[in-house]
């Protein structure tokens, strides 16, 4: 009988991982501008007019940029429904924080201009800053927890994922480091956009904050790398895996081993290119963020963003 599937399971896994990675990186690059601009709003814009200018930079595009995240969630559900169930149940409260932050952003955009009072607009500016910082932080914390490992099991009969941790356990020191890295990295991203799209004094403030955030991105990424290499156990599948068969978590056993995260770098040395470019892009962004040419600015910080992820 002729098969209707042109690819084997192993190839399909790789294809879907590549698609998911592209969607998540696309979300970080596109919506990262919006989150970074919102996080920097109180420090790059001092007057009401300046803040209106900053908001207008991302106002026309923020809604479309969120489609990347929605599509990534749909891709996880389509390719790995068990992963979707485990992540959305285990990270339920964290997901709610992200949703609240993302919902507050359009509310802040709309309601800020409803009244002209300084106190009214300042409060909504604080809401916009909160939305940018919290969403960026929680996304980074989630990535940190993926590296640390999430405590959940599957019911052997129904395969229903059961999360065995607590909300506060998501905010472990390493996960918080990843969260802070996410905040400063996206702030660097937003600062570059503001440096292009605005004029002084907002542009000069954005360049100053962009240089600081680029330097912090490089330092925190290096610190996180040493932490992973020396203090975070990696996950290793200890049972035989049928690469030609469908994914079944009940047929796999996983153990945690010290130094396992670095095993792939030892096996495939070319993998070192990614973290090297991540650090190099952030360091390179420090001097060239003042460049009048947009291409070098974009290339350096976008390279850092993609390679760090």
C-alpha positions as CSV (number, residue, x, y, z in Angstrom):
1,X,0.0,0.0,0.0
2,X,1.4,3.3,-1.0
3,X,2.0,5.7,1.8
4,X,0.3,9.1,1.8
5,X,3.0,10.8,3.9
6,X,6.1,11.9,1.8
7,X,8.3,12.2,4.9
8,X,9.2,9.9,7.7
9,X,8.7,10.8,11.3
10,X,12.3,11.9,11.9
11,X,12.2,14.3,9.0
12,X,8.8,15.7,10.1
13,X,10.2,16.4,13.6
14,X,13.1,18.4,12.1
15,X,10.8,20.3,9.8
16,X,8.4,21.2,12.6
17,X,11.3,22.2,15.0
18,X,12.7,24.5,12.3
19,X,9.2,26.0,11.7
20,X,8.6,26.5,15.4
21,X,12.1,28.0,15.9
22,X,11.5,30.4,13.0
23,X,8.1,31.5,14.4
24,X,9.5,32.1,17.9
25,X,12.5,34.0,16.5
26,X,10.2,36.0,14.2
27,X,8.0,36.9,17.2
28,X,11.1,38.0,19.2
29,X,12.4,40.1,16.3
30,X,9.1,41.7,15.3
31,X,7.2,42.1,18.5
32,X,10.4,42.5,20.4
33,X,10.6,46.0,19.0
34,X,7.2,46.8,20.6
35,X,8.0,45.3,24.0
36,X,11.4,47.0,24.1
37,X,9.9,50.4,23.2
38,X,7.2,50.0,25.9
39,X,9.8,49.0,28.5
40,X,11.9,52.1,27.7
41,X,9.0,54.6,27.5
42,X,9.6,56.3,30.9
43,X,13.3,56.7,30.4
44,X,13.6,57.8,26.7
45,X,10.6,60.2,26.7
46,X,10.3,62.9,29.4
47,X,7.4,65.0,28.2
48,X,3.9,64.1,27.0
49,X,4.7,65.1,23.4
50,X,7.9,62.9,23.5
51,X,5.9,59.9,24.8
52,X,3.3,60.4,22.1
53,X,6.1,60.3,19.5
54,X,7.5,57.1,21.0
55,X,4.0,55.4,21.1
56,X,3.4,56.4,17.5
57,X,6.5,54.5,16.4
58,X,5.0,51.1,17.3
59,X,1.3,52.1,17.2
60,X,0.7,51.0,13.6
61,X,2.5,47.6,13.8
62,X,2.2,46.1,17.3
63,X,-1.1,44.3,16.5
64,X,0.3,42.5,13.5
65,X,3.5,41.5,15.2
66,X,1.6,39.5,17.8
67,X,0.4,37.1,15.1
68,X,3.8,35.4,15.3
69,X,3.1,34.3,18.9
70,X,-0.4,33.1,18.0
71,X,1.0,31.1,15.0
72,X,3.7,29.6,17.2
73,X,1.1,28.4,19.7
74,X,-0.9,26.9,16.9
75,X,2.2,25.1,15.5
76,X,2.9,23.6,18.9
77,X,-0.7,22.3,19.1
78,X,-0.6,20.9,15.6
79,X,2.8,19.1,15.9
80,X,3.1,18.3,19.6
81,X,-0.3,18.4,21.3
82,X,1.2,16.8,24.5
83,X,3.8,19.5,24.6
84,X,1.1,22.1,24.2
85,X,-0.9,20.6,27.0
86,X,2.0,20.2,29.3
87,X,3.4,23.7,28.8
88,X,0.1,25.5,28.9
89,X,-1.0,23.7,32.1
90,X,2.4,23.9,33.8
91,X,2.9,27.5,32.9
92,X,-0.8,28.5,33.4
93,X,-0.2,31.3,35.8
94,X,2.8,32.6,33.9
95,X,0.7,32.5,30.7
96,X,-1.9,34.5,32.5
97,X,0.7,37.1,33.4
98,X,1.8,37.4,29.8
99,X,-1.8,37.6,28.6
100,X,-2.6,40.3,31.1
101,X,0.5,42.3,30.0
102,X,-0.4,41.9,26.3
103,X,-4.0,42.8,26.9
104,X,-3.0,45.9,28.8
105,X,-0.9,47.2,25.9
106,X,-3.8,48.0,23.5
107,X,-5.9,49.3,26.4
108,X,-3.0,51.6,27.3
109,X,-2.7,52.8,23.7
110,X,-6.5,53.5,23.5
111,X,-7.2,55.0,26.9
112,X,-4.1,57.1,27.2
113,X,-5.5,59.8,24.9
114,X,-9.0,59.7,26.3
115,X,-8.2,62.5,28.8
116,X,-5.6,65.2,28.8
117,X,-4.7,65.2,32.5
118,X,-1.0,64.6,33.3
119,X,-1.8,62.1,36.1
120,X,-4.2,60.1,33.8
121,X,-1.6,59.8,31.0
122,X,1.3,59.1,33.4
123,X,-0.7,56.1,34.8
124,X,-1.3,54.7,31.4
125,X,2.4,55.2,30.5
126,X,3.3,53.2,33.5
127,X,0.8,50.5,32.3
128,X,2.5,50.4,28.9
129,X,6.0,50.1,30.6
130,X,4.6,47.3,32.8
131,X,3.3,45.4,29.8
132,X,6.7,45.6,28.1
133,X,8.8,44.6,31.1
134,X,6.5,41.8,32.4
135,X,5.9,40.1,29.1
136,X,9.7,40.2,28.3
137,X,10.6,38.9,31.7
138,X,8.1,36.0,31.7
139,X,9.2,35.0,28.2
140,X,12.8,34.8,29.4
141,X,11.8,33.0,32.6
142,X,10.0,30.4,30.5
143,X,13.1,29.8,28.3
144,X,15.2,29.5,31.5
145,X,12.8,26.8,32.8
146,X,13.0,24.9,29.6
147,X,16.7,24.6,30.2
148,X,16.3,23.7,33.8
149,X,13.5,21.2,33.1
150,X,9.8,21.4,34.1
151,X,8.5,18.8,36.7
152,X,5.6,17.1,35.1
153,X,4.5,13.5,34.4
154,X,2.1,11.8,32.1
155,X,-0.9,9.7,33.2
156,X,0.0,6.2,31.8
157,X,-3.6,5.6,30.7
158,X,-4.9,8.9,29.4
159,X,-1.4,10.6,28.7
160,X,-2.8,13.6,30.5
161,X,0.2,15.8,31.6
162,X,0.3,16.4,35.3
163,X,2.4,19.4,36.5
164,X,4.1,18.6,39.8
165,X,5.6,22.0,40.6
166,X,4.4,25.3,42.0
167,X,4.2,28.8,40.4
168,X,7.0,30.2,42.6
169,X,9.4,27.4,41.4
170,X,9.3,28.9,37.9
171,X,11.3,31.9,39.3
172,X,14.5,30.1,40.2
173,X,17.7,32.1,40.1
174,X,18.8,30.8,36.7
175,X,15.3,31.4,35.3
176,X,15.3,35.0,36.6
177,X,18.7,35.5,35.0
178,X,17.2,34.4,31.7
179,X,14.3,36.7,32.3
180,X,16.5,39.7,33.0
181,X,18.5,38.9,29.9
182,X,15.3,38.8,27.9
183,X,14.3,42.3,29.2
184,X,17.6,44.0,28.4
185,X,17.9,42.2,25.0
186,X,14.5,43.4,23.9
187,X,15.1,46.8,25.3
188,X,18.2,47.0,23.2
189,X,16.0,46.0,20.2
190,X,13.5,48.7,20.9
191,X,16.2,51.3,21.5
192,X,17.6,50.7,18.0
193,X,14.2,51.3,16.5
194,X,13.7,54.5,18.4
195,X,17.2,55.7,17.4
196,X,16.1,55.4,13.8
197,X,12.6,56.6,13.9
198,X,12.8,59.6,16.3
199,X,14.8,62.8,16.6
200,X,16.7,64.3,19.4
201,X,16.4,64.3,22.4
202,X,14.5,61.0,22.2
203,X,16.9,59.5,19.7
204,X,20.0,60.4,21.7
205,X,18.5,58.9,24.9
206,X,17.5,55.8,23.0
207,X,21.1,55.4,21.7
208,X,22.5,55.8,25.2
209,X,20.1,53.1,26.6
210,X,20.7,50.9,23.6
211,X,24.5,50.9,24.2
212,X,23.9,50.0,27.9
213,X,21.4,47.3,27.1
214,X,23.7,45.8,24.4
215,X,26.6,45.6,26.9
216,X,24.3,44.0,29.5
217,X,23.0,41.5,26.9
218,X,26.5,40.3,26.2
219,X,27.5,40.1,29.9
220,X,24.3,38.3,31.0
221,X,24.5,35.9,28.1
222,X,28.1,35.0,28.9
223,X,27.2,34.6,32.6
224,X,24.2,32.4,31.7
225,X,26.5,30.3,29.4
226,X,29.0,29.6,32.2
227,X,26.1,28.8,34.6
228,X,24.7,26.2,32.1
229,X,28.1,24.7,31.6
230,X,29.0,24.5,35.3
231,X,25.8,24.4,37.3
232,X,22.9,23.2,35.3
233,X,22.3,19.5,34.6
234,X,21.4,18.5,31.1
235,X,18.6,16.1,30.1
236,X,19.7,12.9,28.4
237,X,17.3,10.2,26.9
238,X,18.6,6.9,28.3
239,X,16.3,4.5,26.4
240,X,16.5,3.6,22.7
241,X,14.5,5.9,20.5
242,X,12.8,4.8,17.3
243,X,13.4,7.8,15.1
244,X,11.1,6.3,12.4
245,X,8.2,5.9,14.8
246,X,5.7,8.4,16.2
247,X,6.5,10.4,19.3
248,X,5.5,8.6,22.5
249,X,6.6,10.0,25.9
250,X,5.8,6.7,27.6
251,X,8.6,4.9,25.7
252,X,11.3,7.3,26.8
253,X,13.3,7.6,30.0
254,X,15.2,10.8,30.8
255,X,18.0,11.4,33.3
256,X,19.7,14.6,34.4
257,X,23.5,14.6,34.0
258,X,26.1,17.2,34.9
259,X,27.7,18.8,31.8
260,X,25.2,17.2,29.4
261,X,24.2,20.6,27.9
262,X,27.8,20.9,26.6
263,X,27.9,17.4,25.1
264,X,26.5,18.6,21.7
265,X,29.0,21.4,21.5
266,X,31.8,18.8,22.0
267,X,30.3,16.5,19.4
268,X,29.5,19.2,16.9
269,X,32.0,22.1,17.4
270,X,30.3,24.2,14.7
271,X,27.5,24.8,17.2
272,X,29.8,27.3,19.0
273,X,29.2,29.7,16.1
274,X,25.7,30.5,17.5
275,X,26.7,31.7,21.0
276,X,29.8,33.4,19.6
277,X,27.7,35.4,17.1
278,X,25.2,36.2,19.9
279,X,27.9,37.8,22.1
280,X,29.6,39.3,19.1
281,X,26.5,40.9,17.8
282,X,25.6,42.5,21.1
283,X,29.2,43.8,21.6
284,X,29.3,45.1,18.1
285,X,26.0,46.9,18.7
286,X,27.6,49.0,21.4
287,X,29.7,51.3,19.1
288,X,27.7,51.2,15.9
289,X,24.3,52.0,17.5
290,X,25.3,55.7,16.9
291,X,25.9,55.0,13.2
292,X,23.8,57.0,10.7
293,X,23.4,53.8,8.6
294,X,20.5,51.6,9.4
295,X,21.9,48.3,8.0
296,X,24.8,48.0,10.5
297,X,22.6,48.8,13.4
298,X,19.9,46.4,12.4
299,X,22.3,43.6,11.5
300,X,24.2,43.7,14.8
301,X,21.4,43.7,17.3
302,X,19.2,41.4,15.2
303,X,22.1,38.9,14.9
304,X,22.5,39.0,18.7
305,X,18.8,38.5,19.3
306,X,18.5,35.5,16.9
307,X,21.7,33.8,18.1
308,X,20.9,34.2,21.8
309,X,17.5,32.6,21.3
